[in-house]
Amino acid sequence: MPADMDDALIDILRRYIRDTEASWSCGSFGAVAEFARDPDEAAIISENGLSIVTARGGMRLAVVDGVRAIAYELPGRHPDTWQHGLALCLPEDNCRLAGRAALTELGPDAKALRPDDREAILFDLGLAIGGADICVRTADPKTIDLLRSVIGRFLLAPEGLPLLREIAALSPHRVFRCRFGRIEVYQPIPGPGGKSPDGPHTHVLPKLLALGRTHPATLPIPEGWVPCMTLFPPNPISNGHGGVIPFDRNWHEAFQKLWISYGIPELADLKVKAMNMLAAQTSPLPELPPPLDRAGRATVEVALRQWRQVSSSRRYG
């Protein structure tokens, strides 16, 4: 399994940055920024192919040694679907940023994706996340005054939550950073109870942040590794809103190549065994080595769902 951001992985990332059906995330469990764009949406892609900007947001990746790509698959909520992603991880002791636990002014954002934003002021919200900086950026005097008035406050404390909502109501740019990349979101934050918009958006969920996790427990990330950014290639059976779509065999096969190269070897072996048993028309569950852990059970369930889709497409495709 490739363990570093080598040329092959960089080429994969460049390809998916250009793919309007792919999406990306940056952040931590409970605080995440997502980037996506519409097929007909104008975009500026950097000369090195690792940065993209639209009118609604953008993202940038940097080439950093030690990044490990981990492909994963999980059962979806609908019984015919599954989720997949390529998590870009760093060792726990190498992913940490400042981990500020108080709102902090960082000054002009000299590394902003758009030149016009580089004089705007960047503020770390101070959510005490070690592997990501959860920031906002603004040139609006009213928003700057509000943020400066609460410097030093911990916004996840009970008395800080109203301030967090007040900041959100002003819709500053959101800038989520990790050690090798960032996602910026420019479009407005929905009001209370509002639906997350299509395209770039963010989630900051204090109840999940309070758990202190770096990622959901369902993700098969090896101990000692932290997912900092994640690529979501086009899903062959569901759209970005959880709805079921006609099975796309090309998208499925494209991700299976990533699974072979970057999946957890033990899970890849388990999935091959389950698929072989299905091909022989035997039930995979009784003969698989018990007891299966959570990741193993998820892998077998995904294998079953994929087998049904692939078999059906062979009969009718």
Secondary structure as GFF3:
##gff-version 3
##sequence-region A 1 317
A	DSSP	alpha_helix	7	17	.	.	.	ID=ss1
A	DSSP	beta_strand	23	28	.	.	.	ID=ss2
A	DSSP	beta_strand	31	35	.	.	.	ID=ss3
A	DSSP	beta_strand	44	45	.	.	.	ID=ss4
A	DSSP	beta_strand	51	53	.	.	.	ID=ss5
A	DSSP	beta_strand	57	61	.	.	.	ID=ss6
A	DSSP	beta_strand	68	75	.	.	.	ID=ss7
A	DSSP	beta_strand	82	91	.	.	.	ID=ss8
A	DSSP	beta_strand	104	108	.	.	.	ID=ss9
A	DSSP	three_ten_helix	115	117	.	.	.	ID=ss10
A	DSSP	beta_strand	121	124	.	.	.	ID=ss11
A	DSSP	beta_strand	133	138	.	.	.	ID=ss12
A	DSSP	alpha_helix	141	149	.	.	.	ID=ss13
A	DSSP	alpha_helix	161	169	.	.	.	ID=ss14
A	DSSP	beta_strand	173	178	.	.	.	ID=ss15
A	DSSP	beta_strand	181	185	.	.	.	ID=ss16
A	DSSP	beta_strand	201	204	.	.	.	ID=ss17
A	DSSP	alpha_helix	206	209	.	.	.	ID=ss18
A	DSSP	beta_strand	225	232	.	.	.	ID=ss19
A	DSSP	alpha_helix	249	262	.	.	.	ID=ss20
A	DSSP	alpha_helix	265	279	.	.	.	ID=ss21
A	DSSP	alpha_helix	294	316	.	.	.	ID=ss22
###
